[in-house]
Amino acid sequence: MTGYAMADLAGENLRLLQGPDTEREAVADLHEALRTWEPTTVELTNYRADGTPSATASPCSR
């Protein structure tokens, strides 16, 4: 899906999937949900290893 090998992602922060069109407000909403243990789902534009954008729904639940 991302074009990255699992070995390339091991130990990495998944922020590496973000890029210039990643919605900063949605990222902030996701961080706040994690901080407060509140369930949420955000839509993000992430990027594959080859640089192409990819729409991603990122759910976060308890």
URTASUL-V64479 format. One record per pair of residues at least 6 apart in sequence whose ideal C-beta (glycine too) atoms are under 7 Angstrom apart, sorted by the first residue. I is the first residue (numbers start at 0). J is the second residue. Records with the same first field share a line. If there is no record, write none. Layout:
I: J, J
//
This chain:
1: 16, 47, 48
2: 47, 48, 49
3: 48
16: 45, 46
17: 45
18: 46
20: 44, 52
21: 43, 44, 45
22: 43, 44
25: 41, 42, 43
26: 43
28: 39, 41
29: 39, 41, 57, 59
32: 38, 39, 59
33: 59
36: 61
38: 59, 60, 61
39: 59
40: 56, 57, 58
41: 57
42: 54, 56
43: 55, 57
44: 52, 54
45: 53, 55
46: 52, 53
47: 53
//
